[in-house]
Amino acid sequence: MIHLHDKTFEPFISSEEIDFAIKNLAKQMDDDFFEDTPVFVGVLNGSFMVLSDLMKQYRGMCEVSFVKLASYEGTQTTNNIKQLIGINENLEGKTIVIVEDIIDTGNTIEELRAIFKEKNVKHLKIATLFFKPEAYKKDIKIDYVGIRIPNKFIVGYGLDYDGLGRNLPDVYQLAE
């Protein structure tokens, strides 16, 4: 058990399970992009650990960039997406892989898809380490999923609760 602010979290997914899932994601991407040079776009802040470890496993040539959006306050999604930091480089004609730490409702992915559509990219792929199918409300294909999880609030491995917990190597779920 760990305590962050006013909440208690219990162990949920080990760092070994996370490593295994990331290696599988990288292998799938190696196979899919062997003739391409994709641009991996990490969604900050949460994806920094996922993207870092994914890039250590990915064997092809690639570029890396980041975008920062915000939609969470505490443990609840706000359904308001605000673009905070955008992409400055020219992405026209390139294959883009959005890398998320977690996809739940899909609101962030919907906003990102609209942003990248305006940039005339060749292909847009979506990757996430964690996916909550019960919470997902959009009709947008998620191309790469590391681990499917129930609709529970989690912290660790880049995910936070009001700023705390991102540095934990394992993932914890909110204790009932």
C-alpha positions in Angstrom: 0.0 0.0 0.0 1.0 3.6 -0.7 -0.5 6.8 0.4 -0.7 9.8 -2.0 -2.3 13.0 -0.6 -5.6 11.8 0.9 -5.9 8.4 -1.0 -4.6 4.9 -0.5 -3.4 2.8 -3.4 -2.7 -0.9 -3.6 -0.3 -2.8 -5.9 -1.8 -3.6 -9.3 0.7 -4.1 -12.2 4.4 -4.9 -11.6 7.3 -3.3 -13.4 8.1 -6.7 -14.9 4.6 -6.9 -16.5 5.0 -3.3 -17.8 8.4 -4.2 -19.3 6.9 -7.2 -21.0 4.1 -5.2 -22.5 6.4 -2.5 -23.8 8.7 -5.1 -25.4 5.6 -6.5 -27.2 4.5 -3.0 -28.3 8.0 -2.3 -29.7 8.1 -5.6 -31.6 4.7 -4.9 -33.2 5.9 -1.5 -34.2 9.2 -2.9 -35.5 7.3 -5.2 -37.8 4.8 -2.5 -38.9 7.3 0.3 -39.6 10.3 -1.6 -41.0 10.1 0.5 -44.3 9.1 3.7 -42.6 10.6 6.3 -40.3 7.7 7.1 -37.9 7.5 10.1 -35.6 6.6 9.0 -32.1 4.7 11.7 -30.3 4.5 11.3 -26.5 1.6 12.9 -24.7 3.0 14.6 -21.7 3.2 14.4 -18.8 2.1 10.8 -18.4 3.8 9.2 -21.4 7.4 10.2 -20.6 8.3 6.8 -19.0 6.4 4.8 -21.6 8.0 6.6 -24.6 11.4 6.4 -23.0 11.3 2.7 -22.5 9.5 2.1 -25.8 12.4 3.9 -27.6 14.9 1.7 -25.9 13.2 -1.3 -27.4 12.3 0.0 -30.8 14.9 -1.1 -33.4 13.9 1.0 -36.5 14.8 4.6 -37.4 12.4 7.1 -35.9 11.9 10.6 -34.7 10.5 11.6 -31.3 8.5 14.6 -30.3 6.0 15.6 -27.5 2.7 17.3 -27.1 1.1 18.4 -23.8 -2.6 18.4 -23.2 -4.6 18.4 -20.0 -7.9 16.8 -19.1 -7.6 15.5 -15.5 -8.3 17.1 -12.2 -7.7 14.8 -9.2 -9.2 11.4 -10.1 -11.8 12.6 -12.5 -11.5 13.5 -16.2 -12.8 17.0 -16.9 -13.9 16.3 -20.5 -12.2 19.6 -21.3 -9.1 19.2 -23.4 -6.8 22.2 -23.7 -3.8 22.2 -26.0 -0.9 23.5 -23.9 2.2 22.7 -26.0 1.9 21.9 -29.7 4.1 20.4 -32.3 6.3 22.8 -34.2 7.9 20.7 -36.8 6.5 19.9 -40.2 4.7 16.5 -40.1 3.2 16.6 -43.6 3.5 13.2 -45.3 4.9 11.5 -42.2 3.7 8.5 -40.2 2.8 9.6 -36.7 2.4 7.3 -33.7 0.7 9.0 -30.8 2.1 7.3 -27.6 -0.2 7.5 -24.5 0.3 6.2 -21.0 -3.4 5.5 -20.7 -6.6 5.8 -22.7 -9.9 5.8 -20.9 -12.7 8.0 -22.3 -10.8 8.8 -25.6 -11.3 12.5 -25.4 -7.6 13.3 -25.6 -7.2 10.9 -28.6 -10.1 12.6 -30.3 -8.5 16.0 -29.9 -5.1 14.8 -31.0 -6.6 13.1 -34.1 -8.2 16.5 -35.0 -4.9 18.3 -34.5 -2.8 15.9 -36.6 -5.5 15.7 -39.4 -4.8 19.4 -40.0 -1.1 18.6 -40.4 -1.7 16.3 -43.5 0.2 13.3 -42.0 0.5 10.1 -44.1 -0.6 7.7 -41.4 -1.8 8.3 -37.8 -1.4 5.4 -35.4 -2.4 5.3 -31.7 -0.4 3.4 -29.1 -1.2 3.2 -25.4 0.4 1.2 -22.5 -2.9 1.0 -20.6 -6.4 0.9 -22.1 -9.7 1.0 -20.2 -12.2 -0.6 -22.7 -15.2 0.0 -20.2 -14.5 3.7 -20.1 -13.8 4.2 -23.8 -16.5 6.3 -25.5 -15.0 6.9 -29.0 -15.1 5.2 -32.4 -11.4 5.6 -33.0 -9.2 2.6 -33.5 -6.4 2.1 -30.9 -3.6 0.4 -33.0 -1.3 -0.7 -30.2 -2.5 -1.7 -26.7 0.0 -2.9 -24.0 -2.4 -3.9 -21.2 -6.2 -3.8 -20.9 -7.3 -2.8 -17.5 -10.6 -2.3 -15.6 -12.0 1.2 -15.2 -10.1 1.9 -12.0 -8.0 4.9 -11.1 -4.3 4.0 -11.3 -1.0 5.7 -10.5 2.7 5.0 -11.1 4.9 4.6 -14.2 4.1 8.1 -15.4 0.6 8.3 -14.1 -0.2 10.6 -11.2 -2.7 11.6 -8.6 -2.5 15.4 -8.3 1.2 15.4 -9.2 2.3 12.5 -7.1 3.2 8.9 -8.1 4.6 9.4 -11.6 8.1 8.1 -10.5 6.8 4.7 -9.2 8.2 1.8 -11.3 5.0 -0.3 -10.5 1.4 0.7 -11.0 -1.1 0.9 -8.1 -4.8 1.1 -8.1 -7.1 3.1 -5.9 -7.9 1.0 -2.8 -11.7 0.5 -2.3 
